[in-house]
Amino acid sequence: MMDQASTTLKDDLRQSINWLASFGKTENGGVTRLLYDEAWQQAQQRSHRK
């Protein structure tokens, strides 16, 4: 059985992954972020502000 802290951590991690996946999101539900392309740079810059 999971305690509240584990549940909260999993929810936070899931939200962070979904947020990061929004950079370079493709139409078919995937993610493409090539090294140093615009989506990669946006993800890098915004992840340091979060």
Backbone as JSON Lines, residues from 0, in Angstrom:
{"i":0,"aa":"M","n":[0.84,-1.19,0.0],"ca":[0.0,0.0,0.0],"c":[0.88,1.26,0.0]}
{"i":1,"aa":"M","n":[0.53,2.22,-0.85],"ca":[1.33,3.44,-0.94],"c":[0.89,4.46,0.09]}
{"i":2,"aa":"D","n":[1.86,5.15,0.64],"ca":[1.51,6.23,1.55],"c":[1.28,7.52,0.75]}
{"i":3,"aa":"Q","n":[0.82,8.55,1.41],"ca":[0.47,9.81,0.75],"c":[1.68,10.44,0.08]}
{"i":4,"aa":"A","n":[2.86,10.38,0.7],"ca":[4.07,10.99,0.13],"c":[4.43,10.32,-1.19]}
{"i":5,"aa":"S","n":[4.33,8.99,-1.26],"ca":[4.64,8.27,-2.5],"c":[3.66,8.64,-3.6]}
{"i":6,"aa":"T","n":[2.4,8.75,-3.25],"ca":[1.38,9.12,-4.23],"c":[1.63,10.53,-4.76]}
{"i":7,"aa":"T","n":[1.94,11.45,-3.87],"ca":[2.22,12.82,-4.27],"c":[3.45,12.89,-5.16]}
{"i":8,"aa":"L","n":[4.49,12.16,-4.8],"ca":[5.71,12.14,-5.6],"c":[5.44,11.59,-7.0]}
{"i":9,"aa":"K","n":[4.67,10.51,-7.07],"ca":[4.33,9.94,-8.38],"c":[3.5,10.91,-9.21]}
{"i":10,"aa":"D","n":[2.57,11.59,-8.6],"ca":[1.75,12.58,-9.32],"c":[2.62,13.74,-9.81]}
{"i":11,"aa":"D","n":[3.53,14.21,-8.96],"ca":[4.44,15.3,-9.36],"c":[5.33,14.86,-10.51]}
{"i":12,"aa":"L","n":[5.84,13.65,-10.44],"ca":[6.7,13.13,-11.5],"c":[5.93,13.0,-12.81]}
{"i":13,"aa":"R","n":[4.71,12.49,-12.74],"ca":[3.87,12.34,-13.93],"c":[3.59,13.71,-14.56]}
{"i":14,"aa":"Q","n":[3.29,14.7,-13.74],"ca":[3.04,16.05,-14.25],"c":[4.29,16.64,-14.91]}
{"i":15,"aa":"S","n":[5.44,16.42,-14.3],"ca":[6.69,16.93,-14.87],"c":[7.01,16.28,-16.21]}
{"i":16,"aa":"I","n":[6.79,14.99,-16.3],"ca":[7.04,14.28,-17.56],"c":[6.09,14.77,-18.64]}
{"i":17,"aa":"N","n":[4.82,14.92,-18.31],"ca":[3.84,15.42,-19.28],"c":[4.17,16.85,-19.7]}
{"i":18,"aa":"W","n":[4.6,17.68,-18.76],"ca":[4.98,19.05,-19.08],"c":[6.16,19.07,-20.04]}
{"i":19,"aa":"L","n":[7.19,18.28,-19.74],"ca":[8.37,18.23,-20.6],"c":[8.03,17.67,-21.97]}
{"i":20,"aa":"A","n":[7.11,16.7,-22.02],"ca":[6.71,16.09,-23.29],"c":[5.97,17.07,-24.19]}
{"i":21,"aa":"S","n":[5.5,18.19,-23.63],"ca":[4.79,19.16,-24.46],"c":[5.73,19.9,-25.41]}
{"i":22,"aa":"F","n":[7.01,19.86,-25.16],"ca":[7.99,20.5,-26.04],"c":[8.4,19.51,-27.12]}
{"i":23,"aa":"G","n":[8.05,19.82,-28.36],"ca":[8.37,18.93,-29.47],"c":[7.32,17.87,-29.71]}
{"i":24,"aa":"K","n":[6.13,18.08,-29.14],"ca":[5.03,17.13,-29.28],"c":[4.65,16.96,-30.75]}
{"i":25,"aa":"T","n":[4.44,15.72,-31.17],"ca":[4.05,15.44,-32.55],"c":[2.56,15.16,-32.63]}
{"i":26,"aa":"E","n":[2.03,15.19,-33.84],"ca":[0.6,14.97,-34.04],"c":[0.13,13.58,-33.62]}
{"i":27,"aa":"N","n":[1.02,12.59,-33.7],"ca":[0.62,11.22,-33.37],"c":[0.86,10.86,-31.9]}
{"i":28,"aa":"G","n":[1.14,11.87,-31.08],"ca":[1.29,11.62,-29.64],"c":[2.72,11.38,-29.19]}
{"i":29,"aa":"G","n":[3.66,11.45,-30.1],"ca":[5.05,11.26,-29.74],"c":[5.73,12.59,-29.44]}
{"i":30,"aa":"V","n":[7.03,12.51,-29.26],"ca":[7.83,13.7,-28.98],"c":[9.1,13.62,-29.82]}
{"i":31,"aa":"T","n":[9.43,14.72,-30.49],"ca":[10.68,14.81,-31.23],"c":[11.4,16.07,-30.8]}
{"i":32,"aa":"R","n":[12.54,15.89,-30.18],"ca":[13.39,17.01,-29.77],"c":[14.81,16.65,-30.17]}
{"i":33,"aa":"L","n":[15.23,17.16,-31.31],"ca":[16.6,16.93,-31.74],"c":[17.53,17.85,-30.96]}
{"i":34,"aa":"L","n":[18.72,17.39,-30.72],"ca":[19.68,18.16,-29.96],"c":[19.86,19.55,-30.56]}
{"i":35,"aa":"Y","n":[19.65,20.55,-29.74],"ca":[19.81,21.97,-30.08],"c":[18.75,22.54,-31.01]}
{"i":36,"aa":"D","n":[17.69,21.78,-31.34],"ca":[16.63,22.39,-32.14],"c":[15.77,23.28,-31.25]}
{"i":37,"aa":"E","n":[14.82,23.97,-31.83],"ca":[14.01,24.94,-31.08],"c":[13.27,24.31,-29.91]}
{"i":38,"aa":"A","n":[12.65,23.14,-30.12],"ca":[11.92,22.48,-29.05],"c":[12.87,22.08,-27.91]}
{"i":39,"aa":"W","n":[14.05,21.62,-28.24],"ca":[15.04,21.24,-27.23],"c":[15.45,22.46,-26.41]}
{"i":40,"aa":"Q","n":[15.72,23.57,-27.11],"ca":[16.13,24.79,-26.42],"c":[15.03,25.3,-25.5]}
{"i":41,"aa":"Q","n":[13.78,25.25,-25.95],"ca":[12.66,25.69,-25.11],"c":[12.55,24.82,-23.86]}
{"i":42,"aa":"A","n":[12.66,23.52,-24.03],"ca":[12.57,22.61,-22.89],"c":[13.7,22.87,-21.9]}
{"i":43,"aa":"Q","n":[14.91,23.11,-22.41],"ca":[16.05,23.4,-21.55],"c":[15.85,24.7,-20.78]}
{"i":44,"aa":"Q","n":[15.45,25.75,-21.47],"ca":[15.29,27.05,-20.83],"c":[14.17,27.05,-19.8]}
{"i":45,"aa":"R","n":[13.07,26.43,-20.14],"ca":[11.92,26.44,-19.23],"c":[12.09,25.49,-18.07]}
{"i":46,"aa":"S","n":[12.82,24.41,-18.25],"ca":[13.0,23.46,-17.15],"c":[13.86,24.06,-16.04]}
{"i":47,"aa":"H","n":[14.7,25.02,-16.38],"ca":[15.53,25.67,-15.37],"c":[14.73,26.72,-14.58]}
{"i":48,"aa":"R","n":[13.61,27.14,-15.13],"ca":[12.76,28.13,-14.44],"c":[11.71,27.48,-13.57]}
{"i":49,"aa":"K","n":[11.38,26.25,-13.87],"ca":[10.27,25.59,-13.17],"c":[10.51,25.41,-11.71]}
